[in-house]
Amino acid sequence: MEKNLLFILKSCPYCKQALSWMEELKKENPAYEEVAFTIIDEKENPDIADKYDYYLVPTYYVNGKKVHEGAASREIVENILKEATLSSEK
């Protein structure tokens, strides 16, 4: 399994917003383009989602560690991308 995961529901407005912010931030900062997240829809992949400890979406895991759960602001998404960028440099 990938080390950076994003659990979502396609019908979730908070997930859609988080994905939109991720795209915006990647366009603004080329370093974030290198960060890859495996996006897992919990409804379509319950077998994978059930293996992880979270309750709300969107939920981000960076380098195997849960770093955010639930509705996120643009600033939170940017901090997650920063953390993932630093993690990938190690």
FENHU-V784892 format. One record per residue. N is the residue number from 0. RES is the residue in one letter. PHI is phi in degrees with one decimal (999 if undefined). OMEGA is omega in whole degrees, 0 to 359 (NA if undefined). NEAR is the number of other C-alpha atoms within 10 Angstrom. Layout:
n=N res=RES phi=PHI omega=OMEGA near=NEAR
n=N res=RES phi=PHI omega=OMEGA near=NEAR
//
This chain:
n=0 res=M phi=999 omega=179 near=7
n=1 res=E phi=-62.1 omega=180 near=12
n=2 res=K phi=-81.5 omega=177 near=15
n=3 res=N phi=-110.6 omega=183 near=20
n=4 res=L phi=-124.3 omega=173 near=20
n=5 res=L phi=-132.7 omega=178 near=23
n=6 res=F phi=-94.6 omega=183 near=25
n=7 res=I phi=-139.6 omega=163 near=26
n=8 res=L phi=-126.3 omega=182 near=18
n=9 res=K phi=-59.3 omega=181 near=14
n=10 res=S phi=-84.8 omega=184 near=10
n=11 res=C phi=-81.3 omega=179 near=12
n=12 res=P phi=-65.2 omega=179 near=14
n=13 res=Y phi=-69.1 omega=177 near=18
n=14 res=C phi=-67.7 omega=179 near=21
n=15 res=K phi=-60.4 omega=179 near=15
n=16 res=Q phi=-65.7 omega=179 near=17
n=17 res=A phi=-61.6 omega=179 near=23
n=18 res=L phi=-64.0 omega=178 near=17
n=19 res=S phi=-63.9 omega=178 near=14
n=20 res=W phi=-63.8 omega=178 near=19
n=21 res=M phi=-58.9 omega=180 near=19
n=22 res=E phi=-64.4 omega=178 near=13
n=23 res=E phi=-58.6 omega=183 near=13
n=24 res=L phi=-66.9 omega=177 near=19
n=25 res=K phi=-66.9 omega=177 near=17
n=26 res=K phi=-69.8 omega=182 near=12
n=27 res=E phi=-77.7 omega=184 near=11
n=28 res=N phi=-130.6 omega=183 near=10
n=29 res=P phi=-57.0 omega=179 near=10
n=30 res=A phi=-62.4 omega=180 near=14
n=31 res=Y phi=-72.5 omega=179 near=18
n=32 res=E phi=-59.7 omega=182 near=15
n=33 res=E phi=-75.6 omega=183 near=12
n=34 res=V phi=-84.1 omega=179 near=17
n=35 res=A phi=-111.7 omega=174 near=17
n=36 res=F phi=-117.2 omega=170 near=17
n=37 res=T phi=-83.3 omega=182 near=14
n=38 res=I phi=-96.2 omega=184 near=17
n=39 res=I phi=-119.8 omega=174 near=19
n=40 res=D phi=-82.1 omega=186 near=18
n=41 res=E phi=-64.9 omega=179 near=17
n=42 res=K phi=-74.9 omega=180 near=14
n=43 res=E phi=-83.5 omega=183 near=12
n=44 res=N phi=-130.8 omega=183 near=11
n=45 res=P phi=-63.0 omega=179 near=11
n=46 res=D phi=-63.0 omega=177 near=10
n=47 res=I phi=-79.5 omega=183 near=14
n=48 res=A phi=-58.4 omega=182 near=16
n=49 res=D phi=-66.1 omega=180 near=10
n=50 res=K phi=-83.4 omega=184 near=8
n=51 res=Y phi=-115.7 omega=184 near=12
n=52 res=D phi=-93.8 omega=175 near=9
n=53 res=Y phi=-156.9 omega=181 near=16
n=54 res=Y phi=-123.6 omega=185 near=9
n=55 res=L phi=-110.1 omega=172 near=13
n=56 res=V phi=-117.9 omega=359 near=22
n=57 res=P phi=-74.0 omega=175 near=26
n=58 res=T phi=-125.8 omega=180 near=23
n=59 res=Y phi=-107.6 omega=169 near=24
n=60 res=Y phi=-118.8 omega=176 near=21
n=61 res=V phi=-117.5 omega=181 near=22
n=62 res=N phi=54.2 omega=177 near=15
n=63 res=G phi=82.2 omega=182 near=13
n=64 res=K phi=-113.6 omega=178 near=11
n=65 res=K phi=-67.5 omega=181 near=16
n=66 res=V phi=-115.4 omega=177 near=15
n=67 res=H phi=-161.6 omega=178 near=20
n=68 res=E phi=-140.4 omega=177 near=16
n=69 res=G phi=101.6 omega=182 near=15
n=70 res=A phi=-53.3 omega=183 near=17
n=71 res=A phi=-126.5 omega=173 near=18
n=72 res=S phi=-89.6 omega=177 near=13
n=73 res=R phi=-60.0 omega=179 near=15
n=74 res=E phi=-62.8 omega=178 near=11
n=75 res=I phi=-63.6 omega=179 near=15
n=76 res=V phi=-61.2 omega=178 near=21
n=77 res=E phi=-63.5 omega=178 near=20
n=78 res=N phi=-62.4 omega=177 near=14
n=79 res=I phi=-64.9 omega=178 near=18
n=80 res=L phi=-63.6 omega=177 near=23
n=81 res=K phi=-60.7 omega=180 near=15
n=82 res=E phi=-62.5 omega=179 near=15
n=83 res=A phi=-65.8 omega=178 near=22
n=84 res=T phi=-64.4 omega=178 near=18
n=85 res=L phi=-63.7 omega=180 near=12
n=86 res=S phi=-63.4 omega=182 near=14
n=87 res=S phi=-73.5 omega=180 near=15
n=88 res=E phi=-81.0 omega=182 near=6
n=89 res=K phi=-77.8 omega=NA near=5
//
